[in-house]
Amino acid sequence: MTRFEAMKLKFNRGISREADTEDEDVGFDNSDFEAAIANTKQLKVGDVVTGQIIQFEKRGAIVDIGAKTTSFLQTMEASLEKVSDLKQYLNVGETREFQIIKANSGGGQFQVSIRAIEMARSWDRLLKSRDENTVLEGEVMQTNRGGAIILVENHRCFLPGSLSARPLPAEGDRVPVVVVQAEKLDKNMRVVVSHRAALAAQLTDMQLGALLDGTVRAVKPYGVFVEIGPTMGLLHVSQISHEHVADVTAVLKEGDAVRAVLISRDKSRFGLSTKVLEPEPGAMLRDPAAVFAGAHAMAQRYRERLA
């Protein structure tokens, strides 16, 4: 029985025979009812409609979307995630949005999907990341010599090695990324992400006084350049210690691990300091390792002075 037939039967039962007299006009007969149904908006593939779960079947669920006939939701179309038991995911009587993915023909059912809606919305989030440089999180699915495949918003994305912070994340790692390219090619989608850009965005949002770990990549007479994720920070010679530093290389060398405080930020330029981590003047000159070991407590004191 179609939804139209069920409604018509219910309508006929709702009119008592006693009311069907010449003296009483119900104001709405079968022809009016059929005309109202005929004027219902014609649904088509791609339409997003509100529907209600009516009952579960072996391979899915019957959904009432307000059409002349019911619609069917296959279990595989219930979510972007794998759903093994639809009854654990949806409830009879639940109302939500569905997208029509196949039109009825010859009085058959519409086929509807929740997955299609979720896929479109996740694609919109990827585009937002690309356009607004917002950070998303993804899981590394596999790695190769060229980079890694990362699942972001249920889309397989490519992370080139050149856009990854060193070293390349391992399979199973969850990493922050920013979308740098997203386009649809026929039925396929090409998405390229950057780990380095995500880390840079996070550093941009970091508050002054944050304690950062990095690696010395270059030593100059005026200071050292420290690699912090995807970017470089400058530890100026005047910020190494409270005491005068005559020779930077006597304190820090290329490849050394460094712990420093973020003291200034101008766009992509980051100013660092180990001087504020010294428990006493000259400690960086005598024992940098001891300074780094007690860095958390000294960094907290520095932040309190900034407040």
BAFI-3210 file (N, C-alpha, C; in Angstrom, 3 decimals, decimal comma, padded with zeros to 6 digits):
// residues 307
n [1|2|3|4|5|6|7|8|9|10|11|12|13|14|15|16|17|18|19|20|21|22|23|24|25|26|27|28|29|30|31|32|33|34|35|36|37|38|39|40|41|42|43|44|45|46|47|48|49|50|51|52|53|54|55|56|57|58|59|60|61|62|63|64|65|66|67|68|69|70|71|72|73|74|75|76|77|78|79|80|81|82|83|84|85|86|87|88|89|90|91|92|93|94|95|96|97|98|99|100|101|102|103|104|105|106|107|108|109|110|111|112|113|114|115|116|117|118|119|120|121|122|123|124|125|126|127|128|129|130|131|132|133|134|135|136|137|138|139|140|141|142|143|144|145|146|147|148|149|150|151|152|153|154|155|156|157|158|159|160|161|162|163|164|165|166|167|168|169|170|171|172|173|174|175|176|177|178|179|180|181|182|183|184|185|186|187|188|189|190|191|192|193|194|195|196|197|198|199|200|201|202|203|204|205|206|207|208|209|210|211|212|213|214|215|216|217|218|219|220|221|222|223|224|225|226|227|228|229|230|231|232|233|234|235|236|237|238|239|240|241|242|243|244|245|246|247|248|249|250|251|252|253|254|255|256|257|258|259|260|261|262|263|264|265|266|267|268|269|270|271|272|273|274|275|276|277|278|279|280|281|282|283|284|285|286|287|288|289|290|291|292|293|294|295|296|297|298|299|300|301|302|303|304|305|306|307]
n.u [000,851|000,599|001,784|-000,062|-002,430|-002,714|-003,123|-005,480|-007,262|-007,226|-008,306|-010,916|-011,953|-012,025|-014,256|-017,387|-020,341|-022,637|-022,161|-022,306|-024,470|-027,130|-027,497|-025,158|-021,992|-018,866|-016,793|-014,552|-013,772|-013,139|-012,123|-011,026|-008,984|-007,386|-006,563|-005,024|-002,910|-001,873|-000,852|001,372|004,802|006,971|009,393|012,930|016,070|018,789|017,504|017,163|015,449|013,119|012,602|011,049|011,875|010,251|010,092|012,277|014,088|015,546|017,823|017,979|016,052|012,645|011,503|009,569|009,085|007,238|006,296|004,282|004,734|006,553|010,044|013,363|016,105|019,240|021,430|024,170|024,071|023,651|025,575|028,814|030,631|031,257|028,394|027,077|024,845|021,859|019,833|021,100|021,987|019,972|016,565|013,196|010,703|012,345|013,254|014,864|017,229|017,342|018,855|017,738|018,764|018,108|015,537|012,039|010,508|007,864|006,078|007,651|009,936|011,563|015,094|017,036|019,535|021,724|024,387|025,241|024,627|026,296|028,752|028,832|028,851|031,237|033,024|032,642|033,828|036,472|036,966|036,662|038,860|040,862|040,351|040,307|042,419|042,083|042,627|042,545|042,091|043,695|044,073|046,902|047,020|048,673|052,142|054,686|057,541|057,121|055,414|052,501|049,312|046,454|043,578|041,131|038,341|036,904|037,811|040,260|043,394|046,344|049,523|052,306|055,814|057,373|055,711|055,441|056,161|059,371|060,266|058,554|055,171|054,049|052,289|048,979|049,259|047,787|047,419|047,672|046,441|046,366|044,325|045,584|045,044|042,144|040,011|037,496|037,543|035,940|034,361|036,046|037,968|040,499|042,714|045,082|047,158|048,773|051,058|052,985|051,989|049,813|051,006|052,375|050,219|049,144|051,252|051,134|048,873|049,707|050,343|052,350|055,109|054,864|056,292|058,651|059,906|062,752|065,142|068,500|069,372|070,983|073,891|074,818|076,830|075,218|073,291|071,174|069,358|066,407|064,709|061,334|058,932|057,328|058,578|060,965|062,612|064,178|066,809|068,197|071,516|071,589|069,551|070,265|071,583|071,767|074,276|077,092|077,572|080,235|081,001|078,916|078,936|080,169|078,240|075,900|075,351|074,967|072,295|071,826|069,449|066,962|065,332|063,072|061,574|058,759|058,981|058,387|056,448|055,939|054,012|055,237|057,568|059,424|060,445|062,765|063,767|066,221|067,288|065,384|064,840|066,852|067,852|069,635|071,857|073,934|073,679|073,077|075,479|077,091|075,733|073,662|071,877|070,864|069,422|067,417|066,146|064,846|063,018|060,190|059,148|060,435|059,491|056,811|056,971|057,809|055,550|053,737|054,788|054,232|051,499]
n.v [-001,191|002,162|005,342|007,300|005,797|004,805|007,145|008,010|005,963|006,258|008,811|008,416|006,738|008,463|010,014|010,035|008,096|009,237|011,897|012,304|013,783|015,618|017,985|018,662|019,882|018,669|019,980|019,076|016,833|013,612|014,250|016,754|016,015|014,333|016,179|017,873|016,196|015,768|018,223|018,341|019,114|018,083|015,691|015,274|013,794|014,606|016,452|017,661|016,512|016,436|013,655|010,720|007,904|004,917|002,072|-000,767|-002,804|-005,736|-004,887|-002,213|000,739|001,878|004,996|007,850|010,496|012,329|011,966|010,491|007,848|005,591|005,807|004,391|003,665|002,506|000,500|001,014|003,624|005,147|006,516|008,171|006,717|003,197|001,276|-001,333|-002,310|-001,010|-000,385|000,330|002,780|004,453|005,401|004,195|006,427|008,580|011,773|013,380|014,860|013,845|012,906|012,649|010,096|008,435|008,374|007,445|005,032|004,044|003,865|002,900|002,902|005,857|006,218|007,070|009,012|009,489|009,590|010,913|013,567|014,059|013,689|015,841|017,985|017,530|017,927|020,645|021,572|020,961|022,718|025,119|025,020|025,212|027,778|029,512|028,859|027,198|024,813|021,306|017,915|014,819|011,285|009,274|007,061|005,576|005,483|006,592|006,927|009,383|010,777|010,904|009,261|010,636|010,446|012,718|014,300|012,146|011,925|010,861|012,172|013,733|014,062|015,655|014,916|017,213|019,035|018,239|018,243|017,511|014,440|012,497|011,812|008,766|005,745|005,596|007,727|010,743|013,841|017,441|019,332|021,525|022,305|022,680|022,380|021,590|019,932|018,863|016,211|014,989|012,232|011,947|013,186|015,447|016,114|017,992|018,282|020,151|019,643|021,225|023,827|023,752|023,489|025,894|027,656|027,050|027,909|030,601|031,282|030,910|031,915|034,579|033,717|031,042|027,793|026,326|023,599|022,914|022,638|023,483|024,964|026,666|028,606|031,812|034,845|036,703|035,237|032,247|030,149|028,498|025,558|025,054|022,921|023,600|025,982|028,682|030,062|032,898|032,951|035,377|036,634|038,279|037,259|034,829|034,514|036,061|036,974|038,242|036,982|035,949|034,200|032,522|029,883|028,553|028,028|027,007|024,632|023,633|021,411|020,916|020,241|022,442|024,310|026,872|030,112|031,728|035,034|037,125|037,973|038,426|038,379|035,867|035,695|034,676|035,389|034,206|033,118|032,041|033,129|034,001|031,685|031,058|030,105|031,538|034,252|033,600|030,852|029,492|029,538|027,910|025,432|024,379|022,175|021,747|024,075|023,721|021,501|022,530|024,207|024,450|025,417|027,914|029,136|029,389|031,290|033,456|033,877|034,640|037,100|038,484|038,663]
n.w [000,000|-000,903|000,428|-000,150|-000,516|002,053|003,521|002,353|003,071|005,852|005,988|004,970|006,933|009,011|008,727|009,862|009,207|010,055|009,838|007,194|005,728|004,113|005,401|006,647|005,947|005,342|004,195|002,859|000,493|-001,151|-003,695|-003,264|-001,516|-003,124|-005,001|-003,437|-002,770|-005,319|-005,879|-004,374|-003,941|-006,510|-006,062|-006,541|-007,627|-005,571|-003,995|-000,662|002,038|004,809|006,821|008,343|010,289|009,723|009,886|010,406|008,094|006,549|005,057|005,569|006,166|006,258|005,196|005,751|003,723|003,029|000,492|-002,216|-001,972|000,172|001,212|000,893|002,972|002,624|004,626|004,223|003,448|005,635|007,092|007,054|008,416|009,050|009,402|011,145|012,464|011,972|013,727|016,020|015,414|014,424|015,289|015,401|014,449|014,626|013,401|010,725|008,372|004,945|001,843|-001,465|-003,515|-005,538|-007,828|-007,703|-009,825|-011,879|-009,709|-007,690|-004,817|-003,494|-003,136|-000,389|001,411|004,177|004,321|001,976|002,524|004,732|003,481|001,677|003,477|004,843|002,768|002,375|004,719|004,206|002,081|003,444|005,147|003,245|002,169|004,383|005,931|008,121|010,742|010,557|011,704|011,023|010,259|009,750|007,138|005,446|004,476|002,177|-000,033|-001,160|000,508|002,519|002,985|004,242|006,233|006,258|007,480|006,501|003,908|001,600|001,685|000,347|001,707|000,902|001,170|001,293|002,516|005,049|008,535|009,850|011,519|008,908|009,730|011,338|010,363|011,550|013,261|014,527|013,122|012,885|010,126|007,263|004,537|001,332|-001,304|-003,092|-005,137|-007,460|-009,669|-012,251|-011,020|-008,961|-006,153|-005,429|-002,940|-001,271|001,520|004,187|006,707|007,853|007,477|009,183|011,705|011,751|011,787|014,267|015,887|015,384|016,754|019,289|022,654|024,023|026,028|025,944|026,245|024,193|022,249|020,288|017,532|016,955|013,961|012,552|013,222|014,034|014,303|015,571|016,856|017,137|014,864|015,393|014,743|014,890|014,684|011,695|011,200|011,716|014,524|016,058|018,260|019,729|020,344|022,561|024,041|025,000|027,461|030,752|031,268|029,420|026,137|024,484|022,475|020,471|019,564|021,593|023,358|022,131|019,511|016,055|015,551|018,202|020,784|021,902|024,424|024,701|025,397|023,988|023,163|021,502|018,602|015,219|012,630|010,705|012,075|014,840|018,076|020,411|023,731|026,004|028,141|029,989|031,230|032,899|036,128|037,573|036,799|033,985|033,934|031,567|030,250|031,747|032,246|030,135|029,867|032,434|032,739|030,807|031,901|034,119|032,960|032,756|035,204|035,375|033,082|033,723|035,776|034,264|032,636|034,574|035,282|033,001|033,063]
ca.u [000,000|001,362|001,457|-001,286|-003,566|-002,880|-003,712|-006,859|-008,040|-007,369|-009,200|-012,284|-012,396|-012,190|-015,536|-018,477|-021,483|-023,663|-021,856|-022,503|-025,865|-027,321|-027,541|-023,847|-020,947|-017,553|-015,901|-013,355|-014,133|-012,056|-011,523|-010,153|-007,840|-006,540|-005,984|-003,981|-001,761|-001,317|-000,138|002,581|006,017|007,599|010,738|013,894|017,386|019,560|016,734|017,321|014,109|012,969|011,886|010,913|012,085|008,983|010,380|013,529|014,031|016,785|018,964|017,884|014,889|011,613|011,492|008,476|009,605|006,140|005,941|003,129|005,161|007,641|011,408|014,191|017,468|020,104|022,325|025,433|023,866|023,251|026,640|030,143|031,265|030,655|027,296|026,762|023,483|021,166|018,992|021,944|022,344|018,751|015,408|011,884|010,096|013,341|013,119|016,118|017,332|017,795|018,994|017,259|019,864|017,545|014,113|011,192|010,034|006,761|005,445|008,571|010,385|012,751|016,210|017,533|020,851|022,290|025,811|025,472|024,601|027,510|029,879|028,817|029,238|032,659|033,721|032,586|034,830|037,773|037,078|036,858|040,249|041,674|040,111|040,491|043,611|041,697|043,326|041,758|042,895|043,552|044,807|047,788|046,602|049,856|053,236|055,579|058,703|056,677|054,632|051,574|047,876|045,829|042,121|040,669|036,905|036,510|038,354|041,672|044,157|047,772|050,467|053,638|056,896|057,857|054,787|055,346|057,215|060,281|060,188|057,226|054,387|053,936|050,945|048,193|049,377|046,804|048,209|046,944|046,748|045,616|044,119|046,189|044,451|040,959|039,278|036,773|037,883|034,895|033,784|037,100|038,327|041,932|042,936|046,461|047,200|050,082|051,284|053,796|051,114|048,978|051,831|052,629|048,986|049,041|052,243|050,646|047,872|050,305|050,510|053,701|055,407|054,772|057,570|058,748|061,067|063,214|066,481|069,347|069,643|072,056|074,529|075,361|077,410|074,178|072,344|070,959|068,027|065,883|063,579|060,205|057,926|057,539|059,093|062,201|062,598|065,512|067,289|069,236|072,618|071,260|068,523|070,771|071,912|071,867|075,677|077,536|077,976|081,269|081,048|077,663|079,225|080,623|077,047|074,993|075,879|073,965|071,818|071,484|068,057|066,827|064,034|063,079|060,282|058,336|058,908|057,875|055,899|055,552|053,617|055,869|058,835|059,266|061,598|062,892|064,683|066,598|067,709|064,327|064,770|067,988|067,546|070,571|072,602|075,065|073,435|073,142|076,890|077,724|075,061|072,382|070,995|070,180|068,443|066,287|065,455|063,967|062,412|058,741|058,912|060,893|058,575|055,602|057,277|057,849|054,167|053,118|055,251|053,567|050,068]
ca.v [000,000|003,394|006,298|007,969|004,910|004,739|008,402|008,071|005,054|006,895|009,955|007,918|006,201|009,553|010,685|009,160|008,032|010,139|013,253|012,370|014,129|016,789|019,188|018,963|019,896|018,468|020,975|018,499|015,493|012,835|014,955|017,785|015,319|013,887|017,365|018,359|015,310|015,984|019,496|018,240|019,381|016,923|015,488|014,824|013,405|015,736|017,209|017,328|016,569|015,941|012,382|010,016|006,457|004,226|000,715|-001,349|-004,021|-006,499|-004,166|-000,778|001,251|002,591|006,396|008,684|011,820|013,173|011,716|009,614|006,518|005,640|005,781|003,365|004,035|001,346|000,603|001,609|005,053|005,771|007,318|008,059|005,627|001,900|000,942|-002,755|-002,508|000,263|-000,130|000,964|004,101|005,238|004,925|004,349|007,683|009,657|012,680|014,019|015,181|012,824|013,368|011,681|009,708|007,712|008,670|006,276|004,832|003,086|003,693|002,321|003,748|006,688|005,816|008,262|008,842|010,419|009,630|011,928|014,874|014,168|013,824|017,216|018,889|017,341|018,584|022,079|021,857|020,953|023,970|026,186|024,930|025,738|029,212|030,305|028,362|026,577|023,556|020,094|016,784|013,627|010,083|008,748|005,723|004,884|006,364|006,107|007,805|010,707|011,458|010,063|009,364|010,980|010,510|013,973|014,465|010,966|012,018|010,490|013,355|013,472|014,933|015,511|014,975|018,582|019,813|017,593|018,538|016,364|013,452|012,209|011,084|007,331|005,210|005,584|009,013|011,791|015,058|018,608|019,678|022,569|021,961|023,654|022,175|020,730|020,061|017,692|015,803|014,022|011,678|011,849|014,404|015,542|016,999|018,022|018,941|020,524|019,530|022,381|025,000|023,607|023,793|027,329|028,327|026,864|028,772|031,972|031,475|030,645|033,093|034,884|033,007|029,597|027,084|025,599|022,740|023,004|022,159|024,508|024,649|027,533|029,426|033,046|035,673|037,461|034,334|030,951|029,891|027,267|024,980|024,667|022,414|023,969|027,335|029,002|031,151|033,440|033,135|036,402|036,476|039,012|036,520|033,517|034,520|037,360|037,363|038,489|035,805|036,373|033,246|031,747|028,459|027,967|027,708|026,173|024,192|023,120|020,076|020,859|020,414|023,674|024,647|028,329|030,770|032,662|036,364|038,090|037,355|039,394|037,560|034,543|035,796|034,311|035,691|033,234|033,462|031,079|033,965|034,053|030,371|030,886|030,283|032,553|034,769|032,821|029,410|028,937|029,411|026,849|024,124|024,538|021,028|021,973|025,141|023,129|020,582|023,297|025,239|024,607|026,288|029,266|029,681|029,770|032,554|034,497|034,156|035,374|038,479|039,107|038,843]
ca.w [000,000|-000,948|001,470|-000,581|-000,234|003,506|003,966|001,879|003,897|007,156|005,809|004,830|008,214|009,954|008,501|010,294|008,302|010,545|009,392|005,749|005,493|003,264|006,228|007,213|004,931|005,965|003,617|002,244|000,023|-001,731|-004,830|-002,701|-000,944|-004,223|-005,614|-002,536|-002,932|-006,652|-005,897|-003,562|-004,707|-007,122|-005,541|-007,545|-007,120|-005,076|-003,005|000,756|002,623|006,177|006,831|009,623|010,230|009,962|010,360|009,934|007,299|006,577|004,489|005,776|006,888|005,507|005,611|005,250|003,379|002,596|-000,912|-002,382|-001,563|001,154|000,687|001,522|003,349|002,779|005,776|003,795|003,203|006,894|007,680|006,464|009,152|008,792|010,310|011,033|012,961|011,803|014,901|017,029|014,914|014,246|016,039|014,783|014,859|014,562|012,258|010,352|006,954|004,010|000,458|-002,446|-004,395|-006,673|-007,938|-007,905|-011,194|-011,920|-008,411|-006,730|-003,727|-003,576|-002,291|000,294|002,026|005,154|003,974|000,944|003,190|005,530|002,562|001,167|004,554|005,116|001,663|002,675|005,763|003,537|001,340|004,420|005,578|002,145|001,962|005,594|006,625|009,390|011,012|010,738|012,184|010,200|010,672|008,717|006,717|004,935|004,087|001,124|-000,205|-001,569|001,529|003,285|002,753|005,514|006,199|006,867|007,218|005,723|002,554|001,498|001,289|000,165|002,399|000,313|002,140|001,394|003,343|006,357|009,498|009,976|010,451|008,397|010,732|011,104|010,162|012,778|013,958|014,254|012,936|012,397|008,737|006,578|003,126|000,419|-002,624|-003,071|-006,388|-007,928|-011,024|-012,594|-009,804|-007,958|-005,444|-005,148|-001,797|-000,794|002,822|004,700|008,151|008,234|007,555|010,378|012,864|011,716|012,220|015,712|016,511|015,260|017,801|020,600|023,491|024,477|027,264|025,712|026,246|022,937|022,014|018,908|017,202|016,344|012,554|012,055|014,258|013,489|015,369|016,274|017,507|016,491|014,313|015,986|014,011|015,747|013,749|010,305|011,075|012,421|015,491|016,307|019,621|019,586|021,286|023,791|024,767|025,403|028,893|031,392|031,159|028,044|025,362|023,537|021,360|020,483|019,358|022,855|024,143|021,326|018,217|015,122|015,902|019,623|021,198|022,668|025,014|024,806|025,603|022,950|023,769|020,530|017,382|014,191|011,478|010,742|012,787|016,237|018,911|021,491|024,819|027,047|029,273|031,004|031,878|033,817|037,564|038,037|035,650|033,498|033,990|030,209|029,861|032,539|032,136|029,429|030,113|033,704|032,489|030,070|032,799|035,011|032,124|032,958|036,369|035,058|032,070|034,447|036,449|033,226|032,238|035,688|035,205|031,861|033,346]
c.u [000,883|000,942|000,155|-002,514|-003,823|-003,538|-005,178|-007,759|-008,289|-008,354|-010,656|-012,826|-012,709|-013,511|-016,668|-019,624|-022,584|-023,430|-022,139|-023,975|-025,938|-027,222|-026,154|-022,781|-019,588|-016,518|-014,669|-013,690|-012,923|-011,363|-010,603|-008,860|-006,851|-005,860|-004,843|-002,724|-001,090|-000,492|001,125|003,819|006,629|009,049|011,648|015,212|018,181|018,833|017,063|015,977|014,149|012,133|011,879|011,092|010,782|009,199|011,696|013,247|015,419|017,985|018,895|016,633|013,931|011,512|010,311|009,035|008,504|005,770|004,728|003,453|006,305|008,992|012,230|015,605|018,281|021,056|023,632|025,317|023,508|024,311|027,913|030,936|030,564|029,608|026,934|025,326|022,754|020,320|019,776|022,283|021,138|017,615|014,133|011,226|011,053|013,168|014,453|016,131|017,867|017,961|018,529|018,401|019,388|016,038|013,315|010,748|008,947|006,130|006,346|009,004|011,502|013,839|016,826|018,833|021,122|023,758|026,114|025,500|025,883|028,738|029,975|029,284|030,715|033,502|033,741|033,614|036,241|037,996|037,302|038,297|041,164|041,565|040,456|041,675|043,276|042,337|042,327|042,682|042,634|044,373|045,626|047,395|047,784|050,902|054,029|056,708|058,281|055,926|053,725|050,136|047,216|044,322|041,682|039,207|036,377|036,867|039,827|042,439|045,636|048,601|051,840|054,711|057,407|056,977|054,588|056,478|058,092|060,223|058,744|056,434|054,206|052,481|050,211|048,266|048,214|047,554|047,314|047,377|045,898|045,505|044,722|045,663|043,267|040,182|038,605|037,126|036,956|034,261|034,808|037,378|039,816|042,136|044,391|046,482|048,634|050,110|052,039|052,932|050,232|049,772|052,151|051,414|048,812|050,043|051,797|049,648|048,452|050,570|051,981|053,912|055,328|056,170|057,613|060,016|061,465|064,616|067,263|069,696|070,745|072,566|075,184|075,982|076,363|073,139|072,200|069,514|067,582|064,669|062,528|059,083|058,255|058,231|060,380|061,966|064,022|065,754|068,471|070,288|072,315|070,220|068,979|071,001|071,907|073,304|076,055|078,004|078,965|081,289|079,823|077,948|079,731|079,444|076,144|075,614|074,739|073,606|071,439|069,972|067,973|065,417|064,059|061,665|060,007|058,153|058,399|057,397|055,452|055,307|054,287|057,223|058,600|060,560|061,614|063,861|064,941|067,030|066,659|064,166|065,896|067,544|068,462|071,378|073,800|074,842|073,508|074,580|077,544|077,082|073,687|071,398|070,209|069,119|067,209|065,472|064,480|063,161|060,935|058,440|059,306|059,991|057,273|055,812|057,262|056,423|053,435|053,543|054,581|052,113|049,783]
c.v [001,236|004,307|007,021|007,118|004,834|006,002|008,486|007,184|005,671|008,055|009,501|007,396|007,330|010,295|009,727|009,201|008,982|011,553|013,439|012,601|015,363|018,064|019,604|018,838|019,774|019,403|020,418|017,072|014,821|013,549|016,065|017,172|014,905|015,064|017,910|017,515|015,551|017,252|019,480|018,419|018,087|016,822|014,940|014,482|014,651|016,567|016,718|017,558|016,084|014,682|011,750|008,519|005,757|002,827|000,235|-002,594|-004,647|-005,678|-002,659|-000,391|001,951|003,999|007,113|010,083|012,732|013,009|010,791|008,179|006,656|005,575|004,781|003,891|002,759|001,577|001,298|003,116|005,811|006,692|007,197|006,945|004,308|001,595|-000,527|-003,047|-001,171|000,622|000,507|002,404|005,032|004,620|005,112|005,610|008,860|010,465|013,368|014,285|013,992|013,471|012,267|011,372|008,884|007,934|007,396|006,212|003,770|002,843|003,082|003,321|004,701|006,010|007,082|007,950|009,910|010,636|010,728|013,330|015,083|014,361|015,255|018,195|018,746|017,980|020,095|022,455|021,831|022,251|025,153|026,199|025,517|027,266|030,068|029,846|027,778|025,198|022,430|018,997|015,568|012,476|009,551|007,310|004,910|005,915|005,731|007,122|009,233|011,479|010,486|010,298|009,558|011,068|011,744|014,169|013,369|011,069|011,628|011,682|012,996|014,528|014,726|015,611|016,385|019,458|019,203|018,068|017,300|015,774|013,241|011,428|009,621|006,919|005,093|006,880|009,930|013,115|016,216|018,929|020,867|022,164|023,057|023,513|021,226|020,976|018,745|017,434|014,668|013,525|011,568|013,211|014,361|016,568|016,852|018,814|019,233|020,407|020,760|023,629|024,950|023,958|025,287|028,107|028,215|027,744|030,226|032,293|031,327|031,947|033,315|034,243|031,503|028,984|026,176|024,755|022,828|022,472|023,274|024,089|025,515|028,399|030,623|033,856|036,408|036,567|033,013|030,875|028,507|026,798|024,508|024,221|022,860|025,314|027,508|030,144|031,618|033,593|034,091|036,231|037,177|038,296|035,124|033,462|035,950|037,873|037,499|037,183|036,270|035,494|032,343|030,252|027,777|027,546|026,731|025,858|023,666|021,678|019,940|021,002|021,608|023,781|026,148|028,858|031,722|034,042|037,433|037,347|038,471|038,626|036,196|034,568|035,554|034,607|034,789|033,721|032,255|031,833|033,957|032,719|030,157|031,061|031,316|033,014|033,891|031,328|028,766|028,741|028,225|025,480|024,284|023,409|021,215|023,063|024,566|022,192|021,328|024,357|025,483|025,576|027,723|029,927|030,138|031,096|033,708|034,883|034,943|036,839|039,231|039,444|040,177]
c.w [000,000|000,181|001,133|-000,238|001,264|004,039|003,573|002,726|005,267|007,077|005,756|006,148|009,201|009,781|008,862|009,306|008,744|010,038|007,916|005,453|004,651|004,069|006,722|006,136|005,616|005,369|002,939|001,819|-000,617|-002,879|-004,365|-002,164|-002,040|-004,901|-004,766|-002,662|-004,273|-006,722|-005,041|-004,445|-005,236|-006,644|-006,624|-006,880|-006,739|-004,040|-001,597|001,428|004,065|006,144|008,208|009,415|010,628|010,525|009,770|009,100|007,273|006,118|004,696|006,551|005,930|006,081|004,955|004,996|002,831|001,145|-000,974|-001,985|-000,567|000,456|001,470|001,746|003,515|003,951|005,400|003,554|004,485|007,477|006,860|007,147|008,806|009,851|010,105|011,465|012,937|013,018|016,044|016,656|014,771|015,053|015,230|015,346|014,804|013,277|012,002|008,856|006,161|002,635|-000,476|-003,406|-005,586|-006,689|-008,137|-009,360|-011,179|-010,572|-007,369|-005,689|-004,167|-002,750|-001,706|001,025|003,081|004,817|002,964|001,545|003,985|004,642|002,032|002,239|004,902|004,010|001,882|003,735|005,185|002,770|002,281|004,918|004,508|002,052|003,171|006,440|008,001|009,515|011,236|011,260|011,305|010,745|009,500|008,401|006,193|004,531|002,948|000,959|-000,539|-000,505|002,262|002,810|004,108|005,336|006,988|006,486|006,293|004,247|002,596|000,920|001,198|000,886|001,768|001,388|002,361|002,271|004,724|007,256|009,634|011,383|009,997|009,450|010,343|010,927|011,503|013,563|013,581|014,231|012,492|010,966|008,298|005,117|002,256|-001,009|-002,488|-004,352|-006,739|-009,384|-011,421|-011,297|-008,676|-007,337|-005,131|-004,047|-001,348|000,505|003,229|006,216|008,658|008,404|008,795|011,629|012,921|012,193|013,724|016,459|016,481|016,361|019,213|021,356|023,836|025,842|027,116|025,665|025,023|022,895|020,551|018,751|016,529|014,924|011,962|013,195|013,579|014,628|016,185|016,953|016,772|015,973|014,784|015,184|015,014|014,823|012,340|010,122|011,875|013,396|015,724|017,805|019,533|020,673|022,612|024,633|025,195|026,909|029,429|031,347|029,682|027,387|024,298|022,299|021,433|020,384|020,619|023,717|023,402|019,972|017,345|015,477|017,367|019,833|022,131|023,223|025,290|024,961|024,445|023,586|022,794|019,282|016,447|012,905|011,601|011,450|014,277|016,995|020,131|022,554|025,701|028,301|030,382|031,728|032,882|035,277|038,209|036,825|035,288|033,495|032,611|029,755|030,559|032,306|031,462|029,729|031,409|033,556|031,807|030,965|033,711|034,268|032,427|034,106|036,068|034,016|032,728|035,174|035,448|032,804|033,322|035,687|034,050|032,174|034,022]
res [m|t|r|f|e|a|m|k|l|k|f|n|r|g|i|s|r|e|a|d|t|e|d|e|d|v|g|f|d|n|s|d|f|e|a|a|i|a|n|t|k|q|l|k|v|g|d|v|v|t|g|q|i|i|q|f|e|k|r|g|a|i|v|d|i|g|a|k|t|t|s|f|l|q|t|m|e|a|s|l|e|k|v|s|d|l|k|q|y|l|n|v|g|e|t|r|e|f|q|i|i|k|a|n|s|g|g|g|q|f|q|v|s|i|r|a|i|e|m|a|r|s|w|d|r|l|l|k|s|r|d|e|n|t|v|l|e|g|e|v|m|q|t|n|r|g|g|a|i|i|l|v|e|n|h|r|c|f|l|p|g|s|l|s|a|r|p|l|p|a|e|g|d|r|v|p|v|v|v|v|q|a|e|k|l|d|k|n|m|r|v|v|v|s|h|r|a|a|l|a|a|q|l|t|d|m|q|l|g|a|l|l|d|g|t|v|r|a|v|k|p|y|g|v|f|v|e|i|g|p|t|m|g|l|l|h|v|s|q|i|s|h|e|h|v|a|d|v|t|a|v|l|k|e|g|d|a|v|r|a|v|l|i|s|r|d|k|s|r|f|g|l|s|t|k|v|l|e|p|e|p|g|a|m|l|r|d|p|a|a|v|f|a|g|a|h|a|m|a|q|r|y|r|e|r|l|a]
***
